[in-house]
């Protein structure tokens, strides 16, 4: 009663009129007025009225303006996950190809973007952030773009349809069991997130319930009730996450039903998927990407293949069927454990995994005299770092198969790998891994400029400079001089950048950046100063 009186008092004071009892009861029970199509608190910066909606200008080329009520998706302007949900799919592929040609066309021919026959409901991993209304109803959805506000979603055009139904029914069942959603503001409640993972080939389904505490009252009865509604669920796992950051999953898990993991097939191989495992969210396109990365490289039984940034070993395990030896390198220890399990499941005995930084491992591999015929690299969105690319150029594999999830960092890295004609781009094939979004995955094959030359010749970068012979010091001399006088190491790339900055002429085939602020690994001011002093010492400037 006290709550009701306070509400009436505040309402009447704010609106200068008596409270509408019917409207109050409707909003209390339903969470919001039935007449209002969208809740104001989810509208972000836009002010949404009952009969007005803001115009949306979000599409590939910006030529289309539409109201959100015109979109096929009811939460289009609130969610932000699918910027191009209403753009015809063929146009999406065409626009993406145009963008890729502008970005990567200077390195060679860009193939048409490989799309999907059916671009809907491709995501096999679905997350739902939960919130609880005043009447106890639990709703799930996504965070609105660039905000921490939850947009309720029941059906999504890019998420697996079965996963969506399981999440909605789980929320309803949690409401009937009077479960409490964790409130970040006051620390009250226990349920935090729901996640569903689906094996597209096997049909196996895993539900993960993320809680604040390991205590989950009535969990056995809850599981039985849920399985009656969705008997297709293969396993149910409770994940405990008591952290306060944005990470969805914690480190502890309790298996509530089933074996605690599912399996799926990719390129004829079987892969185990646990709650923590990395697995491509669009396995249909992922299989095409892996096939391209491997087939283009023409792997033979004599080849040694390094799978850098190998994750759970998917590409390396598939490549092992054609190679003599495969070495997988991954920094995430959990992923390496999954990779070893996947190798055992598939009876692959010519692959080995190392839990290490890819650049550090390859440097040690090179110093110990190791040789690789092919390096498959699938780096994160930030691309590869300077250390990895430098040691890759030293290792001189005959072929490099680069799988990229970020065209901008791919452009930067290709500039380094093709500088001084060290490598030549043989093919560029984009893939539409995430339809209705801006993202594009790309497979690039690079090979040494003289692939038929079987004699490995080590060429110093200074041989490619046109500095006069009498005033010239080798890159090694400059490196040694900096190490002796400044106590730290500089790379050949650092020296080349400082040489160019000081006007030392380079051959036309040197792949210079388009501008001084181009996105290449830079040289720190400290290193630049040391190299400049070395150039002065050797009378090169």
C-alpha positions, -999 to +999 in steps of 0.1 A: +000+000+000+028+024+008+043+018-026+010+025-042+005+057-023+040+070-032+034+062-068+001+081-068+016+110-050+046+113-073+025+108-104-001+134-095+026+159-085+045+154-118+015+154-142-007+178-122-037+154-125-051+124-107-036+090-115-055+069-140-062+038-120-068+015-150-036+027-167-016+022-135-029-013-131-022-022-167+014-009-166+020-026-133+009-059-146+021-057-182+053-036-176+042-010-202+011+003-219-002-020-246-008+010-269+028+020-269+047+000-296+081+007-281+093+013-246+108+048-241+136+035-220+149+014-249+148+042-274+183+055-267+188+090-280+156+090-301+124+102-286+097+078-295+060+087-293+029+066-299+025+076-335+059+089-344+091+071-351+126+084-360+140+080-394+169+056-399+198+063-423+218+031-416+226+011-447+256+002-469+259+033-490+237+057-471+213+064-499+182+049-482+162+066-454+134+047-437+114+047-406+120+019-382+084+008-385+091+001-422+117-025-412+109-062-412+126-064-377+105-048-350+135-038-329+157-027-359+165+008-346+169-002-310+192-033-314+217-023-341+230-059-347+219-060-383+225-027-400+214-040-434+185-064-426+163-047-452+189-044-479+185-070-507+211-097-502+226-095-537+231-058-531+249-065-498+273-088-516+278-063-544+285-034-520+309-055-499+328-065-531+331-028-540+345-020-506+370-049-508+382-039-543+389-003-530+408-016-501+427-046-515+425-042-552+461-028-553+474-063-543+456-082-571+423-094-584+395-097-558+371-126-563+334-121-559+322-123-523+311-159-515+277-157-499+250-180-485+221-197-503+200-189-472+215-160-452+190-162-424+193-178-389+230-187-395+243-180-360+247-213-341+256-194-308+230-172-293+234-151-261+206-134-242+210-107-215+183-109-189+162-083-172+132-086-148+102-064-149+083-051-118+058-079-120+085-106-120+084-114-157+119-123-171+128-110-205+159-116-226+175-098-255+205-078-266+222-047-255+212-017-276+241-006-298+267+015-279+246+013-247+240-009-217+202-009-222+185-043-229+163-046-260+139-076-256+141-100-285+120-130-291+128-137-328+159-127-346+166-131-383+202-140-379+200-163-348+192-200-349+154-203-347+154-233-323+179-214-300+156-184-299+126-206-290+146-223-262+156-190-248+121-176-248+106-207-232+134-208-206+126-172-196+089-181-192+098-211-171+121-191-149+094-166-143+070-194-132+097-208-109+100-172-094+137-170-102+154-137-097+175-120-123+208-104-110+205-066-106+238-049-112+227-018-092+218-034-059+235-068-063+202-087-057+193-118-077+211-147-093+204-154-130+225-134-154+226-147-189+214-175-212+234-190-240+225-217-265+250-234-288+238-256-317+257-282-337+244-274-372+255-307-387+248-330-357+217-312-343+230-313-308+220-284-285+236-271-253+219-246-230+241-226-206+225-208-177+249-182-162+243-175-125+259-152-099+261-179-073+265-217-076+232-221-056+203-226-079+171-235-060+148-261-076+173-267-104+164-304-107+127-297-111+134-268-134+155-290-157+128-317-158+102-291-167+123-276-194+131-309-210+094-317-213+091-285-234+123-290-253+134-327-253+158-318-282+182-302-257+213-325-254+229-310-224+224-282-198+252-265-180+252-240-151+281-215-154+290-195-124+302-159-130+305-136-100+326-110-119+315-075-124+329-069-158+314-075-192+325-112-195+295-135-200+311-168-188+329-175-156+355-202-149+333-226-129+307-250-143+281-275-131+266-300-155+229-302-148+220-326-176+238-345-203+276-347-209+284-310-206+294-304-242+281-310-277+298-320-310+296-308-345+311-317-379+332-294-401+350-304-432+343-341-424+359-338-390+343-339-355+348-311-330+339-309-294+322-277-283+321-269-246+306-237-231+340-219-233+351-233-267+357-210-296+338-222-326+328-202-357+292-189-353+285-195-390+299-230-397+284-231-432+307-203-444+335-214-420+337-247-439+341-229-472+368-207-458+388-236-443+385-255-476+398-225-496+426-218-472+438-254-474+431-262-511+447-231-524+479-239-506+484-272-524+496-291-494+516-322-500+526-351-477+561-337-474+549-303-462+554-289-427+525-266-419+523-241-390+488-232-380+493-199-362+466-185-339+451-221-342+424-217-316+408-252-310+427-266-339+400-266-366+420-256-396+451-275-386+432-307-380+416-305-414+449-297-431+466-327-413+450-351-438+472-337-466+503-326-447+533-345-434+534-325-401+512-298-386+522-275-357+494-255-340+502-225-318+477-207-296+480-184-266+447-194-249+454-224-228+417-236-227+417-235-265+448-257-266+432-283-243+402-284-267+425-287-297+442-318-282+409-333-275+397-327-310+429-342-324+422-374-303+386-375-314+396-375-351+426-399-346+450-373-360+485-382-350+506-359-372+496-326-354+511-311-322+499-280-303+518-255-283+505-230-258+525-200-266+525-166-284+527-172-321+555-147-327+576-160-298+571-196-308+581-189-344+611-170-334+624-199-313+614-223-341+635-203-366+665-199-343+665-237-338+667-242-376+631-251-381+615-248-416+579-245-427+565-249-462+532-233-454+520-210-426+483-207-421+475-176-400+441-166-386+448-137-363+423-117-343+407-085-356+438-065-346+458-084-372+493-097-367+519-078-347+553-066-359+572-093-342+552-121-359+554-105-394+592-100-391+599-135-380+575-148-407+597-130-433+628-145-418+613-180-418+604-177-455+577-203-459+570-210-496+533-201-491+512-182-466+475-187-463+461-156-445+425-159-431+414-124-420+383-112-401+393-075-406+400-061-441+417-030-427+443-048-407+447-073-436+455-044-459+482-033-435+497-067-430+498-074-468+517-042-473+544-056-450+545-091-465+547-079-501+572-051-494+604-055-515+586-083-534+592-108-506+558-123-513+532-121-541+495-122-536+481-150-556+444-148-547+420-128-526+386-143-518+361-125-495+334-145-476+301-132-462+305-148-427+280-124-412+252-115-436+233-082-429+264-067-412+294-048-424+319-076-415+337-096-442+361-126-438+389-130-464+412-157-475+445-146-491+471-169-506+507-155-508+537-172-523+573-164-527+581-144-558+601-173-572+581-204-561+600-227-586+633-218-571+641-246-547+673-230-533+667-208-503+687-177-505+688-153-476+687-117-488+693-088-465+670-058-468+700-035-474+705-052-508+673-037-519+683-001-510+700+021-536+723+038-510+757+044-524+782+016-517+808+037-500+783+053-475+763+021-468+761+000-437+742-033-436+710-037-416+729-060-393+756-034-386+729-008-378+711-033-355+744-042-337+754-006-333+720+003-317+722-027-294+757-017-283+751+019-277+714+019-266+709-015-252+678-026-271+669-044-304+655-028-335+640-047-364+648-044-402+613-029-406+622-002-380+654+006-400+636+007-433+610+031-420+636+055-405+657+053-438+626+063-458+618+091-434+653+105-438+651+105-476+673+075-483+661+063-517+644+029-520+637+009-551+603+015-567+591-020-558+593-012-521+556-011-510+555+023-494+525+033-472+501+058-488+506+083-460+528+089-430+499+079-407+491+047-426+483+018-403+515-001-403+534-012-372+553+020-363+587+027-349+588+042-314+604+077-310+632+060-288+640+035-316+638+062-343+663+083-324+687+054-320+685+044-357+690+080-368+722+082-347+734+050-363+727+064-398+747+095-389+776+073-375+778+054-407+776+086-427+744+076-445+727+109-436 
